[in-house]
């Protein structure tokens, strides 16, 4: 599933065309926007509504969910 990603001003980014544009928001599964966490070395996004976390892979720039182990 390809997730929608947005820049700082809320403009949608096409990751296939724009290589170096930083991502600030990611479309969550619940329909809300997941916001990028500060002070992290990786691109980690967290939804404030459902508390799901996502990360952006370095090589492919694909956004994938982080599954928590119990």
C-alpha positions as a Python dict, from the first residue, in 0.01 Angstrom:
ca = {
    (1, 'X'): (0, 0, 0),
    (2, 'X'): (141, 336, -100),
    (3, 'X'): (78, 602, 164),
    (4, 'X'): (31, 967, 94),
    (5, 'X'): (309, 1187, 227),
    (6, 'X'): (308, 1563, 275),
    (7, 'X'): (564, 1840, 321),
    (8, 'X'): (568, 2103, 596),
    (9, 'X'): (301, 2318, 430),
    (10, 'X'): (60, 2028, 362),
    (11, 'X'): (139, 1985, -8),
    (12, 'X'): (134, 1623, -124),
    (13, 'X'): (472, 1484, -232),
    (14, 'X'): (531, 1229, -508),
    (15, 'X'): (835, 1039, -379),
    (16, 'X'): (909, 894, -723),
    (17, 'X'): (972, 1242, -867),
    (18, 'X'): (1099, 1443, -570),
    (19, 'X'): (1406, 1275, -421),
    (20, 'X'): (1524, 1520, -155),
    (21, 'X'): (1205, 1679, -26),
    (22, 'X'): (1169, 1619, 351),
    (23, 'X'): (850, 1448, 468),
    (24, 'X'): (665, 1592, 770),
    (25, 'X'): (322, 1422, 759),
    (26, 'X'): (202, 1073, 660),
    (27, 'X'): (-155, 956, 595),
    (28, 'X'): (-248, 709, 872),
    (29, 'X'): (-477, 405, 837),
    (30, 'X'): (-745, 580, 1045),
    (31, 'X'): (-755, 876, 802),
    (32, 'X'): (-571, 1115, 1034),
    (33, 'X'): (-225, 1261, 963),
    (34, 'X'): (72, 1115, 1148),
    (35, 'X'): (324, 1384, 1246),
    (36, 'X'): (703, 1343, 1238),
    (37, 'X'): (867, 1306, 1579),
    (38, 'X'): (1140, 1550, 1679),
    (39, 'X'): (1489, 1460, 1799),
    (40, 'X'): (1508, 1120, 1631),
    (41, 'X'): (1781, 995, 1400),
    (42, 'X'): (1525, 812, 1183),
    (43, 'X'): (1214, 938, 1009),
    (44, 'X'): (947, 828, 1259),
    (45, 'X'): (585, 944, 1239),
    (46, 'X'): (315, 902, 1506),
    (47, 'X'): (-61, 942, 1478),
    (48, 'X'): (-207, 1133, 1773),
    (49, 'X'): (-551, 976, 1726),
    (50, 'X'): (-480, 601, 1714),
    (51, 'X'): (-114, 606, 1838),
    (52, 'X'): (19, 405, 1540),
    (53, 'X'): (380, 468, 1442),
    (54, 'X'): (535, 464, 1096),
    (55, 'X'): (889, 498, 969),
    (56, 'X'): (1040, 591, 636),
    (57, 'X'): (1297, 352, 493),
    (58, 'X'): (1628, 509, 388),
    (59, 'X'): (1691, 344, 50),
    (60, 'X'): (1342, 310, -95),
    (61, 'X'): (1186, 608, 92),
    (62, 'X'): (877, 388, 143),
    (63, 'X'): (668, 450, 457),
    (64, 'X'): (593, 134, 655),
    (65, 'X'): (418, 77, 991),
    (66, 'X'): (618, -15, 1301),
    (67, 'X'): (476, -327, 1463),
    (68, 'X'): (517, -342, 1840),
    (69, 'X'): (617, -678, 1985),
    (70, 'X'): (453, -785, 2311),
}
